[in-house]
Amino acid sequence: MAGQRDRSIERVRFLLERAGFYVADTHGTRPSSFDLAARRDATLLLVKVLKNIDALDAEEARRLGELGGLFPAIALVIGRTSGAAELEAGVVYTRYGIPIINEGTLTEFLEKALPPFLYASPGGTFARVDGARLRTLRVAHGLSLGTLASVAGVSRRAIQLYEEGAGAEITVIDRIETYLGEPVVRPLDLFETPRPRSRSSAQEEGPSHGAPGERTVPPTGDPWRDGVLQQLDGLGMEVTVNMRAPFDALGRTPDILLAAIGSLRTALHRAEMLHGLARVAEGHAMFVVRENVHRPSIGGLAVLNASELRRHRDPDELLVEVSERERP
């Protein structure tokens, strides 16, 4: 029987698919820092679904944010409560730099094109002020900074900051908008894509310590997996190791290549999910296995053993073989 979180993941998946996203479900794979990957046009999302957002700790948020920077993709958490309190619709919450909304906010954004305007911050609920619009309205009404400050119940300096685009508490916004008779806030962009992270900033285990010019990847604790990762790195590919994802490493050729490493049994279990994830990321995926295999792919997922991987001398050559094996 599906649990509450499973049902929530299914509802979020349905919302995304109905809004035109192609979705890959990764929540059945452990470990994983995200539950769904979804793409619509140039927008790629990595979505984590939680009942209580307090379950998102600093380390998990860091991993999710790093993965978002690698693709690049928008990291987003969908939650229901914080402690015993329900998350409010139309409000964006934040934990360790990761934006968090509830299902209602996502529904309004996807189905009604209604973006959120409010964000929770220590001290209350705030909104981003459209500074240029506020100044234009103030001047048009013949109001001085001091007069508007008196109306809003804040200092003249606060009004200056609002006109520079600073956020304001919702009670202050209400006073200003009631007095001017016009909205002065800007919507929040949930789908603001991050810049790609560089190899040096994205390595999960921190900087490597090879000789100058030597390409290295951090150890994972498994000598055989480490050997495969070093082979990939030695091809001149940008390889970033991440052990809290459905794949072991993300490489660029410059196309995205998701690499998973393990047994043939694990490859059989993860094939459909990894193939779907690669399609969402508009990249490729392969599984490197210990055993000798007599089939080029499993469910569209390219499968190679370590000996076959060693035959390649550059990433383009490897990508050609992966692409050929992905074909039905």
Secondary structure as UniProt FT lines:
FT   HELIX           4..18
FT   TURN            19..20
FT   STRAND          22..25
FT   TURN            27..28
FT   STRAND          36..40
FT   TURN            41..42
FT   STRAND          43..49
FT   HELIX           53..55
FT   HELIX           58..70
FT   TURN            71..72
FT   STRAND          74..78
FT   STRAND          81..82
FT   TURN            83..84
FT   STRAND          85..86
FT   TURN            89..90
FT   STRAND          91..95
FT   TURN            96..97
FT   STRAND          98..101
FT   HELIX           103..112
FT   STRAND          118..121
FT   TURN            122..123
FT   STRAND          124..129
FT   HELIX           131..140
FT   TURN            141..142
FT   HELIX           145..152
FT   HELIX           156..163
FT   TURN            164..165
FT   STRAND          167..169
FT   HELIX           170..180
FT   STRAND          185..186
FT   TURN            190..191
FT   HELIX           199..202
FT   TURN            204..205
FT   TURN            212..213
FT   HELIX           223..234
FT   TURN            235..236
FT   STRAND          238..241
FT   TURN            243..244
FT   STRAND          249..252
FT   STRAND          256..262
FT   HELIX           264..280
FT   TURN            281..282
FT   STRAND          284..289
FT   STRAND          297..298
FT   TURN            299..300
FT   STRAND          301..305
FT   HELIX           306..310
FT   HELIX           315..326
//
